[in-house]
Amino acid sequence: MNRWSNIDDTPFKPHIVADSAFGSPQLLNEIEQWGGTGTFACSSTHSSWLWELLTKNVPPNHWRASIQDNLIASAHTIADPNGKFVHQKVISNGFNSTAIISDSDHLGILFILMFYQN
């Protein structure tokens, strides 16, 4: 971000993408304050309560998401070759929406949105 800030002839900021070794809600907040956007895979250690809510009882090949303050957190469940559930966790502020998008588990998403806002 510091190197990009030194380029004075463009008003555009990059969309920063990082894996879970670098991604966190705190870094995404810093990028947003800087004027940029980002999408990160996220470790379960950051906001563990949120990931627990988003992954609870989600079967393989389904997802659940929560939106608050221009931040979307989503978790997608897959099964590894041994049948163990693996949750892919992603956060982003690089989106614009006018309506909540949900999958077939819309009641669960509404519950999470209400819980996340409290």
Phi and psi restraints in degrees (range 20) as a CNS / XPLOR table:
assign (resid 1 and name C) (resid 2 and name N)
       (resid 2 and name CA) (resid 2 and name C) 1.0 -63.9 20.0 2
assign (resid 2 and name N) (resid 2 and name CA)
       (resid 2 and name C) (resid 3 and name N) 1.0 -40.3 20.0 2
assign (resid 2 and name C) (resid 3 and name N)
       (resid 3 and name CA) (resid 3 and name C) 1.0 -66.1 20.0 2
assign (resid 3 and name N) (resid 3 and name CA)
       (resid 3 and name C) (resid 4 and name N) 1.0 -39.5 20.0 2
assign (resid 3 and name C) (resid 4 and name N)
       (resid 4 and name CA) (resid 4 and name C) 1.0 -66.2 20.0 2
assign (resid 4 and name N) (resid 4 and name CA)
       (resid 4 and name C) (resid 5 and name N) 1.0 -35.9 20.0 2
assign (resid 4 and name C) (resid 5 and name N)
       (resid 5 and name CA) (resid 5 and name C) 1.0 -63.5 20.0 2
assign (resid 5 and name N) (resid 5 and name CA)
       (resid 5 and name C) (resid 6 and name N) 1.0 -23.6 20.0 2
assign (resid 5 and name C) (resid 6 and name N)
       (resid 6 and name CA) (resid 6 and name C) 1.0 -78.2 20.0 2
assign (resid 6 and name N) (resid 6 and name CA)
       (resid 6 and name C) (resid 7 and name N) 1.0 -7.2 20.0 2
assign (resid 6 and name C) (resid 7 and name N)
       (resid 7 and name CA) (resid 7 and name C) 1.0 -90.0 20.0 2
assign (resid 7 and name N) (resid 7 and name CA)
       (resid 7 and name C) (resid 8 and name N) 1.0 102.7 20.0 2
assign (resid 7 and name C) (resid 8 and name N)
       (resid 8 and name CA) (resid 8 and name C) 1.0 -85.6 20.0 2
assign (resid 8 and name N) (resid 8 and name CA)
       (resid 8 and name C) (resid 9 and name N) 1.0 -14.1 20.0 2
assign (resid 8 and name C) (resid 9 and name N)
       (resid 9 and name CA) (resid 9 and name C) 1.0 -91.9 20.0 2
assign (resid 9 and name N) (resid 9 and name CA)
       (resid 9 and name C) (resid 10 and name N) 1.0 12.4 20.0 2
assign (resid 9 and name C) (resid 10 and name N)
       (resid 10 and name CA) (resid 10 and name C) 1.0 -137.6 20.0 2
assign (resid 10 and name N) (resid 10 and name CA)
       (resid 10 and name C) (resid 11 and name N) 1.0 134.3 20.0 2
assign (resid 10 and name C) (resid 11 and name N)
       (resid 11 and name CA) (resid 11 and name C) 1.0 -85.0 20.0 2
assign (resid 11 and name N) (resid 11 and name CA)
       (resid 11 and name C) (resid 12 and name N) 1.0 -3.7 20.0 2
assign (resid 11 and name C) (resid 12 and name N)
       (resid 12 and name CA) (resid 12 and name C) 1.0 -91.0 20.0 2
assign (resid 12 and name N) (resid 12 and name CA)
       (resid 12 and name C) (resid 13 and name N) 1.0 140.7 20.0 2
assign (resid 12 and name C) (resid 13 and name N)
       (resid 13 and name CA) (resid 13 and name C) 1.0 -110.8 20.0 2
assign (resid 13 and name N) (resid 13 and name CA)
       (resid 13 and name C) (resid 14 and name N) 1.0 151.7 20.0 2
assign (resid 13 and name C) (resid 14 and name N)
       (resid 14 and name CA) (resid 14 and name C) 1.0 -77.0 20.0 2
assign (resid 14 and name N) (resid 14 and name CA)
       (resid 14 and name C) (resid 15 and name N) 1.0 160.8 20.0 2
assign (resid 14 and name C) (resid 15 and name N)
       (resid 15 and name CA) (resid 15 and name C) 1.0 -94.1 20.0 2
assign (resid 15 and name N) (resid 15 and name CA)
       (resid 15 and name C) (resid 16 and name N) 1.0 112.8 20.0 2
assign (resid 15 and name C) (resid 16 and name N)
       (resid 16 and name CA) (resid 16 and name C) 1.0 -89.0 20.0 2
assign (resid 16 and name N) (resid 16 and name CA)
       (resid 16 and name C) (resid 17 and name N) 1.0 129.7 20.0 2
assign (resid 16 and name C) (resid 17 and name N)
       (resid 17 and name CA) (resid 17 and name C) 1.0 -119.4 20.0 2
assign (resid 17 and name N) (resid 17 and name CA)
       (resid 17 and name C) (resid 18 and name N) 1.0 132.8 20.0 2
assign (resid 17 and name C) (resid 18 and name N)
       (resid 18 and name CA) (resid 18 and name C) 1.0 -145.9 20.0 2
assign (resid 18 and name N) (resid 18 and name CA)
       (resid 18 and name C) (resid 19 and name N) 1.0 156.4 20.0 2
assign (resid 18 and name C) (resid 19 and name N)
       (resid 19 and name CA) (resid 19 and name C) 1.0 -85.2 20.0 2
assign (resid 19 and name N) (resid 19 and name CA)
       (resid 19 and name C) (resid 20 and name N) 1.0 -178.7 20.0 2
assign (resid 19 and name C) (resid 20 and name N)
       (resid 20 and name CA) (resid 20 and name C) 1.0 -69.0 20.0 2
assign (resid 20 and name N) (resid 20 and name CA)
       (resid 20 and name C) (resid 21 and name N) 1.0 -14.7 20.0 2
assign (resid 20 and name C) (resid 21 and name N)
       (resid 21 and name CA) (resid 21 and name C) 1.0 -67.5 20.0 2
assign (resid 21 and name N) (resid 21 and name CA)
       (resid 21 and name C) (resid 22 and name N) 1.0 -25.3 20.0 2
assign (resid 21 and name C) (resid 22 and name N)
       (resid 22 and name CA) (resid 22 and name C) 1.0 -115.7 20.0 2
assign (resid 22 and name N) (resid 22 and name CA)
       (resid 22 and name C) (resid 23 and name N) 1.0 -26.1 20.0 2
assign (resid 22 and name C) (resid 23 and name N)
       (resid 23 and name CA) (resid 23 and name C) 1.0 -76.9 20.0 2
assign (resid 23 and name N) (resid 23 and name CA)
       (resid 23 and name C) (resid 24 and name N) 1.0 137.7 20.0 2
assign (resid 23 and name C) (resid 24 and name N)
       (resid 24 and name CA) (resid 24 and name C) 1.0 -159.1 20.0 2
assign (resid 24 and name N) (resid 24 and name CA)
       (resid 24 and name C) (resid 25 and name N) 1.0 156.2 20.0 2
assign (resid 24 and name C) (resid 25 and name N)
       (resid 25 and name CA) (resid 25 and name C) 1.0 -59.5 20.0 2
assign (resid 25 and name N) (resid 25 and name CA)
       (resid 25 and name C) (resid 26 and name N) 1.0 -33.8 20.0 2
assign (resid 25 and name C) (resid 26 and name N)
       (resid 26 and name CA) (resid 26 and name C) 1.0 -65.3 20.0 2
assign (resid 26 and name N) (resid 26 and name CA)
       (resid 26 and name C) (resid 27 and name N) 1.0 -44.1 20.0 2
assign (resid 26 and name C) (resid 27 and name N)
       (resid 27 and name CA) (resid 27 and name C) 1.0 -66.1 20.0 2
assign (resid 27 and name N) (resid 27 and name CA)
       (resid 27 and name C) (resid 28 and name N) 1.0 -38.8 20.0 2
assign (resid 27 and name C) (resid 28 and name N)
       (resid 28 and name CA) (resid 28 and name C) 1.0 -62.9 20.0 2
assign (resid 28 and name N) (resid 28 and name CA)
       (resid 28 and name C) (resid 29 and name N) 1.0 -37.9 20.0 2
assign (resid 28 and name C) (resid 29 and name N)
       (resid 29 and name CA) (resid 29 and name C) 1.0 -63.6 20.0 2
assign (resid 29 and name N) (resid 29 and name CA)
       (resid 29 and name C) (resid 30 and name N) 1.0 -42.3 20.0 2
assign (resid 29 and name C) (resid 30 and name N)
       (resid 30 and name CA) (resid 30 and name C) 1.0 -62.0 20.0 2
assign (resid 30 and name N) (resid 30 and name CA)
       (resid 30 and name C) (resid 31 and name N) 1.0 -42.1 20.0 2
assign (resid 30 and name C) (resid 31 and name N)
       (resid 31 and name CA) (resid 31 and name C) 1.0 -64.1 20.0 2
assign (resid 31 and name N) (resid 31 and name CA)
       (resid 31 and name C) (resid 32 and name N) 1.0 -40.2 20.0 2
assign (resid 31 and name C) (resid 32 and name N)
       (resid 32 and name CA) (resid 32 and name C) 1.0 -65.4 20.0 2
assign (resid 32 and name N) (resid 32 and name CA)
       (resid 32 and name C) (resid 33 and name N) 1.0 -42.7 20.0 2
assign (resid 32 and name C) (resid 33 and name N)
       (resid 33 and name CA) (resid 33 and name C) 1.0 -62.8 20.0 2
assign (resid 33 and name N) (resid 33 and name CA)
       (resid 33 and name C) (resid 34 and name N) 1.0 -31.5 20.0 2
assign (resid 33 and name C) (resid 34 and name N)
       (resid 34 and name CA) (resid 34 and name C) 1.0 -72.7 20.0 2
assign (resid 34 and name N) (resid 34 and name CA)
       (resid 34 and name C) (resid 35 and name N) 1.0 -20.4 20.0 2
assign (resid 34 and name C) (resid 35 and name N)
       (resid 35 and name CA) (resid 35 and name C) 1.0 105.9 20.0 2
assign (resid 35 and name N) (resid 35 and name CA)
       (resid 35 and name C) (resid 36 and name N) 1.0 7.4 20.0 2
assign (resid 35 and name C) (resid 36 and name N)
       (resid 36 and name CA) (resid 36 and name C) 1.0 -105.5 20.0 2
assign (resid 36 and name N) (resid 36 and name CA)
       (resid 36 and name C) (resid 37 and name N) 1.0 -176.3 20.0 2
assign (resid 36 and name C) (resid 37 and name N)
       (resid 37 and name CA) (resid 37 and name C) 1.0 -131.0 20.0 2
assign (resid 37 and name N) (resid 37 and name CA)
       (resid 37 and name C) (resid 38 and name N) 1.0 164.1 20.0 2
assign (resid 37 and name C) (resid 38 and name N)
       (resid 38 and name CA) (resid 38 and name C) 1.0 -158.3 20.0 2
assign (resid 38 and name N) (resid 38 and name CA)
       (resid 38 and name C) (resid 39 and name N) 1.0 161.6 20.0 2
assign (resid 38 and name C) (resid 39 and name N)
       (resid 39 and name CA) (resid 39 and name C) 1.0 -137.8 20.0 2
assign (resid 39 and name N) (resid 39 and name CA)
       (resid 39 and name C) (resid 40 and name N) 1.0 126.4 20.0 2
assign (resid 39 and name C) (resid 40 and name N)
       (resid 40 and name CA) (resid 40 and name C) 1.0 -131.7 20.0 2
assign (resid 40 and name N) (resid 40 and name CA)
       (resid 40 and name C) (resid 41 and name N) 1.0 142.1 20.0 2
assign (resid 40 and name C) (resid 41 and name N)
       (resid 41 and name CA) (resid 41 and name C) 1.0 -70.5 20.0 2
assign (resid 41 and name N) (resid 41 and name CA)
       (resid 41 and name C) (resid 42 and name N) 1.0 148.9 20.0 2
assign (resid 41 and name C) (resid 42 and name N)
       (resid 42 and name CA) (resid 42 and name C) 1.0 -131.9 20.0 2
assign (resid 42 and name N) (resid 42 and name CA)
       (resid 42 and name C) (resid 43 and name N) 1.0 140.0 20.0 2
assign (resid 42 and name C) (resid 43 and name N)
       (resid 43 and name CA) (resid 43 and name C) 1.0 -75.3 20.0 2
assign (resid 43 and name N) (resid 43 and name CA)
       (resid 43 and name C) (resid 44 and name N) 1.0 151.9 20.0 2
assign (resid 43 and name C) (resid 44 and name N)
       (resid 44 and name CA) (resid 44 and name C) 1.0 -65.9 20.0 2
assign (resid 44 and name N) (resid 44 and name CA)
       (resid 44 and name C) (resid 45 and name N) 1.0 -16.5 20.0 2
assign (resid 44 and name C) (resid 45 and name N)
       (resid 45 and name CA) (resid 45 and name C) 1.0 -73.7 20.0 2
assign (resid 45 and name N) (resid 45 and name CA)
       (resid 45 and name C) (resid 46 and name N) 1.0 -22.2 20.0 2
assign (resid 45 and name C) (resid 46 and name N)
       (resid 46 and name CA) (resid 46 and name C) 1.0 -90.9 20.0 2
assign (resid 46 and name N) (resid 46 and name CA)
       (resid 46 and name C) (resid 47 and name N) 1.0 121.3 20.0 2
assign (resid 46 and name C) (resid 47 and name N)
       (resid 47 and name CA) (resid 47 and name C) 1.0 54.1 20.0 2
assign (resid 47 and name N) (resid 47 and name CA)
       (resid 47 and name C) (resid 48 and name N) 1.0 51.9 20.0 2
assign (resid 47 and name C) (resid 48 and name N)
       (resid 48 and name CA) (resid 48 and name C) 1.0 -57.1 20.0 2
assign (resid 48 and name N) (resid 48 and name CA)
       (resid 48 and name C) (resid 49 and name N) 1.0 -33.6 20.0 2
assign (resid 48 and name C) (resid 49 and name N)
       (resid 49 and name CA) (resid 49 and name C) 1.0 -63.3 20.0 2
assign (resid 49 and name N) (resid 49 and name CA)
       (resid 49 and name C) (resid 50 and name N) 1.0 -36.3 20.0 2
assign (resid 49 and name C) (resid 50 and name N)
       (resid 50 and name CA) (resid 50 and name C) 1.0 -67.2 20.0 2
assign (resid 50 and name N) (resid 50 and name CA)
       (resid 50 and name C) (resid 51 and name N) 1.0 -45.4 20.0 2
assign (resid 50 and name C) (resid 51 and name N)
       (resid 51 and name CA) (resid 51 and name C) 1.0 -66.1 20.0 2
assign (resid 51 and name N) (resid 51 and name CA)
       (resid 51 and name C) (resid 52 and name N) 1.0 -33.8 20.0 2
assign (resid 51 and name C) (resid 52 and name N)
       (resid 52 and name CA) (resid 52 and name C) 1.0 -62.7 20.0 2
assign (resid 52 and name N) (resid 52 and name CA)
       (resid 52 and name C) (resid 53 and name N) 1.0 -42.7 20.0 2
assign (resid 52 and name C) (resid 53 and name N)
       (resid 53 and name CA) (resid 53 and name C) 1.0 -66.1 20.0 2
assign (resid 53 and name N) (resid 53 and name CA)
       (resid 53 and name C) (resid 54 and name N) 1.0 -43.9 20.0 2
assign (resid 53 and name C) (resid 54 and name N)
       (resid 54 and name CA) (resid 54 and name C) 1.0 -70.2 20.0 2
assign (resid 54 and name N) (resid 54 and name CA)
       (resid 54 and name C) (resid 55 and name N) 1.0 -26.1 20.0 2
assign (resid 54 and name C) (resid 55 and name N)
       (resid 55 and name CA) (resid 55 and name C) 1.0 -99.7 20.0 2
assign (resid 55 and name N) (resid 55 and name CA)
       (resid 55 and name C) (resid 56 and name N) 1.0 -7.5 20.0 2
assign (resid 55 and name C) (resid 56 and name N)
       (resid 56 and name CA) (resid 56 and name C) 1.0 -60.8 20.0 2
assign (resid 56 and name N) (resid 56 and name CA)
       (resid 56 and name C) (resid 57 and name N) 1.0 119.4 20.0 2
assign (resid 56 and name C) (resid 57 and name N)
       (resid 57 and name CA) (resid 57 and name C) 1.0 58.9 20.0 2
assign (resid 57 and name N) (resid 57 and name CA)
       (resid 57 and name C) (resid 58 and name N) 1.0 26.8 20.0 2
assign (resid 57 and name C) (resid 58 and name N)
       (resid 58 and name CA) (resid 58 and name C) 1.0 -91.7 20.0 2
assign (resid 58 and name N) (resid 58 and name CA)
       (resid 58 and name C) (resid 59 and name N) 1.0 118.1 20.0 2
assign (resid 58 and name C) (resid 59 and name N)
       (resid 59 and name CA) (resid 59 and name C) 1.0 -73.8 20.0 2
assign (resid 59 and name N) (resid 59 and name CA)
       (resid 59 and name C) (resid 60 and name N) 1.0 166.1 20.0 2
assign (resid 59 and name C) (resid 60 and name N)
       (resid 60 and name CA) (resid 60 and name C) 1.0 -56.7 20.0 2
assign (resid 60 and name N) (resid 60 and name CA)
       (resid 60 and name C) (resid 61 and name N) 1.0 148.5 20.0 2
assign (resid 60 and name C) (resid 61 and name N)
       (resid 61 and name CA) (resid 61 and name C) 1.0 66.2 20.0 2
assign (resid 61 and name N) (resid 61 and name CA)
       (resid 61 and name C) (resid 62 and name N) 1.0 26.1 20.0 2
assign (resid 61 and name C) (resid 62 and name N)
       (resid 62 and name CA) (resid 62 and name C) 1.0 -130.4 20.0 2
assign (resid 62 and name N) (resid 62 and name CA)
       (resid 62 and name C) (resid 63 and name N) 1.0 163.4 20.0 2
assign (resid 62 and name C) (resid 63 and name N)
       (resid 63 and name CA) (resid 63 and name C) 1.0 -140.7 20.0 2
assign (resid 63 and name N) (resid 63 and name CA)
       (resid 63 and name C) (resid 64 and name N) 1.0 166.7 20.0 2
assign (resid 63 and name C) (resid 64 and name N)
       (resid 64 and name CA) (resid 64 and name C) 1.0 -146.4 20.0 2
assign (resid 64 and name N) (resid 64 and name CA)
       (resid 64 and name C) (resid 65 and name N) 1.0 145.8 20.0 2
assign (resid 64 and name C) (resid 65 and name N)
       (resid 65 and name CA) (resid 65 and name C) 1.0 -139.6 20.0 2
assign (resid 65 and name N) (resid 65 and name CA)
       (resid 65 and name C) (resid 66 and name N) 1.0 159.9 20.0 2
assign (resid 65 and name C) (resid 66 and name N)
       (resid 66 and name CA) (resid 66 and name C) 1.0 -139.4 20.0 2
assign (resid 66 and name N) (resid 66 and name CA)
       (resid 66 and name C) (resid 67 and name N) 1.0 139.0 20.0 2
assign (resid 66 and name C) (resid 67 and name N)
       (resid 67 and name CA) (resid 67 and name C) 1.0 -121.7 20.0 2
assign (resid 67 and name N) (resid 67 and name CA)
       (resid 67 and name C) (resid 68 and name N) 1.0 133.6 20.0 2
assign (resid 67 and name C) (resid 68 and name N)
       (resid 68 and name CA) (resid 68 and name C) 1.0 -156.2 20.0 2
assign (resid 68 and name N) (resid 68 and name CA)
       (resid 68 and name C) (resid 69 and name N) 1.0 135.8 20.0 2
assign (resid 68 and name C) (resid 69 and name N)
       (resid 69 and name CA) (resid 69 and name C) 1.0 49.1 20.0 2
assign (resid 69 and name N) (resid 69 and name CA)
       (resid 69 and name C) (resid 70 and name N) 1.0 51.5 20.0 2
assign (resid 69 and name C) (resid 70 and name N)
       (resid 70 and name CA) (resid 70 and name C) 1.0 59.8 20.0 2
assign (resid 70 and name N) (resid 70 and name CA)
       (resid 70 and name C) (resid 71 and name N) 1.0 29.2 20.0 2
assign (resid 70 and name C) (resid 71 and name N)
       (resid 71 and name CA) (resid 71 and name C) 1.0 -129.6 20.0 2
assign (resid 71 and name N) (resid 71 and name CA)
       (resid 71 and name C) (resid 72 and name N) 1.0 129.1 20.0 2
assign (resid 71 and name C) (resid 72 and name N)
       (resid 72 and name CA) (resid 72 and name C) 1.0 -114.5 20.0 2
assign (resid 72 and name N) (resid 72 and name CA)
       (resid 72 and name C) (resid 73 and name N) 1.0 133.3 20.0 2
assign (resid 72 and name C) (resid 73 and name N)
       (resid 73 and name CA) (resid 73 and name C) 1.0 -117.5 20.0 2
assign (resid 73 and name N) (resid 73 and name CA)
       (resid 73 and name C) (resid 74 and name N) 1.0 131.0 20.0 2
assign (resid 73 and name C) (resid 74 and name N)
       (resid 74 and name CA) (resid 74 and name C) 1.0 -136.2 20.0 2
assign (resid 74 and name N) (resid 74 and name CA)
       (resid 74 and name C) (resid 75 and name N) 1.0 150.0 20.0 2
assign (resid 74 and name C) (resid 75 and name N)
       (resid 75 and name CA) (resid 75 and name C) 1.0 -131.6 20.0 2
assign (resid 75 and name N) (resid 75 and name CA)
       (resid 75 and name C) (resid 76 and name N) 1.0 130.4 20.0 2
assign (resid 75 and name C) (resid 76 and name N)
       (resid 76 and name CA) (resid 76 and name C) 1.0 -116.7 20.0 2
assign (resid 76 and name N) (resid 76 and name CA)
       (resid 76 and name C) (resid 77 and name N) 1.0 128.9 20.0 2
assign (resid 76 and name C) (resid 77 and name N)
       (resid 77 and name CA) (resid 77 and name C) 1.0 -98.3 20.0 2
assign (resid 77 and name N) (resid 77 and name CA)
       (resid 77 and name C) (resid 78 and name N) 1.0 131.4 20.0 2
assign (resid 77 and name C) (resid 78 and name N)
       (resid 78 and name CA) (resid 78 and name C) 1.0 -129.7 20.0 2
assign (resid 78 and name N) (resid 78 and name CA)
       (resid 78 and name C) (resid 79 and name N) 1.0 162.6 20.0 2
assign (resid 78 and name C) (resid 79 and name N)
       (resid 79 and name CA) (resid 79 and name C) 1.0 -108.8 20.0 2
assign (resid 79 and name N) (resid 79 and name CA)
       (resid 79 and name C) (resid 80 and name N) 1.0 131.2 20.0 2
assign (resid 79 and name C) (resid 80 and name N)
       (resid 80 and name CA) (resid 80 and name C) 1.0 -76.8 20.0 2
assign (resid 80 and name N) (resid 80 and name CA)
       (resid 80 and name C) (resid 81 and name N) 1.0 175.8 20.0 2
assign (resid 80 and name C) (resid 81 and name N)
       (resid 81 and name CA) (resid 81 and name C) 1.0 -57.7 20.0 2
assign (resid 81 and name N) (resid 81 and name CA)
       (resid 81 and name C) (resid 82 and name N) 1.0 -22.2 20.0 2
assign (resid 81 and name C) (resid 82 and name N)
       (resid 82 and name CA) (resid 82 and name C) 1.0 -91.7 20.0 2
assign (resid 82 and name N) (resid 82 and name CA)
       (resid 82 and name C) (resid 83 and name N) 1.0 1.9 20.0 2
assign (resid 82 and name C) (resid 83 and name N)
       (resid 83 and name CA) (resid 83 and name C) 1.0 87.6 20.0 2
assign (resid 83 and name N) (resid 83 and name CA)
       (resid 83 and name C) (resid 84 and name N) 1.0 1.0 20.0 2
assign (resid 83 and name C) (resid 84 and name N)
       (resid 84 and name CA) (resid 84 and name C) 1.0 -76.1 20.0 2
assign (resid 84 and name N) (resid 84 and name CA)
       (resid 84 and name C) (resid 85 and name N) 1.0 136.9 20.0 2
assign (resid 84 and name C) (resid 85 and name N)
       (resid 85 and name CA) (resid 85 and name C) 1.0 -75.0 20.0 2
assign (resid 85 and name N) (resid 85 and name CA)
       (resid 85 and name C) (resid 86 and name N) 1.0 134.1 20.0 2
assign (resid 85 and name C) (resid 86 and name N)
       (resid 86 and name CA) (resid 86 and name C) 1.0 -122.9 20.0 2
assign (resid 86 and name N) (resid 86 and name CA)
       (resid 86 and name C) (resid 87 and name N) 1.0 134.4 20.0 2
assign (resid 86 and name C) (resid 87 and name N)
       (resid 87 and name CA) (resid 87 and name C) 1.0 -110.4 20.0 2
assign (resid 87 and name N) (resid 87 and name CA)
       (resid 87 and name C) (resid 88 and name N) 1.0 120.6 20.0 2
assign (resid 87 and name C) (resid 88 and name N)
       (resid 88 and name CA) (resid 88 and name C) 1.0 -91.1 20.0 2
assign (resid 88 and name N) (resid 88 and name CA)
       (resid 88 and name C) (resid 89 and name N) 1.0 118.3 20.0 2
assign (resid 88 and name C) (resid 89 and name N)
       (resid 89 and name CA) (resid 89 and name C) 1.0 -112.2 20.0 2
assign (resid 89 and name N) (resid 89 and name CA)
       (resid 89 and name C) (resid 90 and name N) 1.0 126.9 20.0 2
assign (resid 89 and name C) (resid 90 and name N)
       (resid 90 and name CA) (resid 90 and name C) 1.0 -133.6 20.0 2
assign (resid 90 and name N) (resid 90 and name CA)
       (resid 90 and name C) (resid 91 and name N) 1.0 139.7 20.0 2
assign (resid 90 and name C) (resid 91 and name N)
       (resid 91 and name CA) (resid 91 and name C) 1.0 -123.7 20.0 2
assign (resid 91 and name N) (resid 91 and name CA)
       (resid 91 and name C) (resid 92 and name N) 1.0 148.3 20.0 2
assign (resid 91 and name C) (resid 92 and name N)
       (resid 92 and name CA) (resid 92 and name C) 1.0 -156.9 20.0 2
assign (resid 92 and name N) (resid 92 and name CA)
       (resid 92 and name C) (resid 93 and name N) 1.0 150.2 20.0 2
assign (resid 92 and name C) (resid 93 and name N)
       (resid 93 and name CA) (resid 93 and name C) 1.0 -121.1 20.0 2
assign (resid 93 and name N) (resid 93 and name CA)
       (resid 93 and name C) (resid 94 and name N) 1.0 11.8 20.0 2
assign (resid 93 and name C) (resid 94 and name N)
       (resid 94 and name CA) (resid 94 and name C) 1.0 -94.4 20.0 2
assign (resid 94 and name N) (resid 94 and name CA)
       (resid 94 and name C) (resid 95 and name N) 1.0 58.8 20.0 2
assign (resid 94 and name C) (resid 95 and name N)
       (resid 95 and name CA) (resid 95 and name C) 1.0 -149.8 20.0 2
assign (resid 95 and name N) (resid 95 and name CA)
       (resid 95 and name C) (resid 96 and name N) 1.0 166.0 20.0 2
assign (resid 95 and name C) (resid 96 and name N)
       (resid 96 and name CA) (resid 96 and name C) 1.0 -141.6 20.0 2
assign (resid 96 and name N) (resid 96 and name CA)
       (resid 96 and name C) (resid 97 and name N) 1.0 132.3 20.0 2
assign (resid 96 and name C) (resid 97 and name N)
       (resid 97 and name CA) (resid 97 and name C) 1.0 -144.7 20.0 2
assign (resid 97 and name N) (resid 97 and name CA)
       (resid 97 and name C) (resid 98 and name N) 1.0 156.2 20.0 2
assign (resid 97 and name C) (resid 98 and name N)
       (resid 98 and name CA) (resid 98 and name C) 1.0 -118.3 20.0 2
assign (resid 98 and name N) (resid 98 and name CA)
       (resid 98 and name C) (resid 99 and name N) 1.0 -5.9 20.0 2
assign (resid 98 and name C) (resid 99 and name N)
       (resid 99 and name CA) (resid 99 and name C) 1.0 -148.1 20.0 2
assign (resid 99 and name N) (resid 99 and name CA)
       (resid 99 and name C) (resid 100 and name N) 1.0 153.3 20.0 2
assign (resid 99 and name C) (resid 100 and name N)
       (resid 100 and name CA) (resid 100 and name C) 1.0 -77.6 20.0 2
assign (resid 100 and name N) (resid 100 and name CA)
       (resid 100 and name C) (resid 101 and name N) 1.0 128.0 20.0 2
assign (resid 100 and name C) (resid 101 and name N)
       (resid 101 and name CA) (resid 101 and name C) 1.0 -96.4 20.0 2
assign (resid 101 and name N) (resid 101 and name CA)
       (resid 101 and name C) (resid 102 and name N) 1.0 132.4 20.0 2
assign (resid 101 and name C) (resid 102 and name N)
       (resid 102 and name CA) (resid 102 and name C) 1.0 -136.1 20.0 2
assign (resid 102 and name N) (resid 102 and name CA)
       (resid 102 and name C) (resid 103 and name N) 1.0 161.3 20.0 2
assign (resid 102 and name C) (resid 103 and name N)
       (resid 103 and name CA) (resid 103 and name C) 1.0 -95.8 20.0 2
assign (resid 103 and name N) (resid 103 and name CA)
       (resid 103 and name C) (resid 104 and name N) 1.0 -161.1 20.0 2
assign (resid 103 and name C) (resid 104 and name N)
       (resid 104 and name CA) (resid 104 and name C) 1.0 -67.6 20.0 2
assign (resid 104 and name N) (resid 104 and name CA)
       (resid 104 and name C) (resid 105 and name N) 1.0 -12.6 20.0 2
assign (resid 104 and name C) (resid 105 and name N)
       (resid 105 and name CA) (resid 105 and name C) 1.0 -97.8 20.0 2
assign (resid 105 and name N) (resid 105 and name CA)
       (resid 105 and name C) (resid 106 and name N) 1.0 45.9 20.0 2
assign (resid 105 and name C) (resid 106 and name N)
       (resid 106 and name CA) (resid 106 and name C) 1.0 -62.3 20.0 2
assign (resid 106 and name N) (resid 106 and name CA)
       (resid 106 and name C) (resid 107 and name N) 1.0 -31.2 20.0 2
assign (resid 106 and name C) (resid 107 and name N)
       (resid 107 and name CA) (resid 107 and name C) 1.0 -66.2 20.0 2
assign (resid 107 and name N) (resid 107 and name CA)
       (resid 107 and name C) (resid 108 and name N) 1.0 -39.0 20.0 2
assign (resid 107 and name C) (resid 108 and name N)
       (resid 108 and name CA) (resid 108 and name C) 1.0 -63.0 20.0 2
assign (resid 108 and name N) (resid 108 and name CA)
       (resid 108 and name C) (resid 109 and name N) 1.0 -39.3 20.0 2
assign (resid 108 and name C) (resid 109 and name N)
       (resid 109 and name CA) (resid 109 and name C) 1.0 -67.8 20.0 2
assign (resid 109 and name N) (resid 109 and name CA)
       (resid 109 and name C) (resid 110 and name N) 1.0 -41.3 20.0 2
assign (resid 109 and name C) (resid 110 and name N)
       (resid 110 and name CA) (resid 110 and name C) 1.0 -61.9 20.0 2
assign (resid 110 and name N) (resid 110 and name CA)
       (resid 110 and name C) (resid 111 and name N) 1.0 -41.3 20.0 2
assign (resid 110 and name C) (resid 111 and name N)
       (resid 111 and name CA) (resid 111 and name C) 1.0 -60.7 20.0 2
assign (resid 111 and name N) (resid 111 and name CA)
       (resid 111 and name C) (resid 112 and name N) 1.0 -45.1 20.0 2
assign (resid 111 and name C) (resid 112 and name N)
       (resid 112 and name CA) (resid 112 and name C) 1.0 -64.0 20.0 2
assign (resid 112 and name N) (resid 112 and name CA)
       (resid 112 and name C) (resid 113 and name N) 1.0 -42.3 20.0 2
assign (resid 112 and name C) (resid 113 and name N)
       (resid 113 and name CA) (resid 113 and name C) 1.0 -60.7 20.0 2
assign (resid 113 and name N) (resid 113 and name CA)
       (resid 113 and name C) (resid 114 and name N) 1.0 -42.4 20.0 2
assign (resid 113 and name C) (resid 114 and name N)
       (resid 114 and name CA) (resid 114 and name C) 1.0 -66.2 20.0 2
assign (resid 114 and name N) (resid 114 and name CA)
       (resid 114 and name C) (resid 115 and name N) 1.0 -43.4 20.0 2
assign (resid 114 and name C) (resid 115 and name N)
       (resid 115 and name CA) (resid 115 and name C) 1.0 -66.4 20.0 2
assign (resid 115 and name N) (resid 115 and name CA)
       (resid 115 and name C) (resid 116 and name N) 1.0 -41.6 20.0 2
assign (resid 115 and name C) (resid 116 and name N)
       (resid 116 and name CA) (resid 116 and name C) 1.0 -65.5 20.0 2
assign (resid 116 and name N) (resid 116 and name CA)
       (resid 116 and name C) (resid 117 and name N) 1.0 -30.5 20.0 2
assign (resid 116 and name C) (resid 117 and name N)
       (resid 117 and name CA) (resid 117 and name C) 1.0 -79.8 20.0 2
assign (resid 117 and name N) (resid 117 and name CA)
       (resid 117 and name C) (resid 118 and name N) 1.0 -17.1 20.0 2
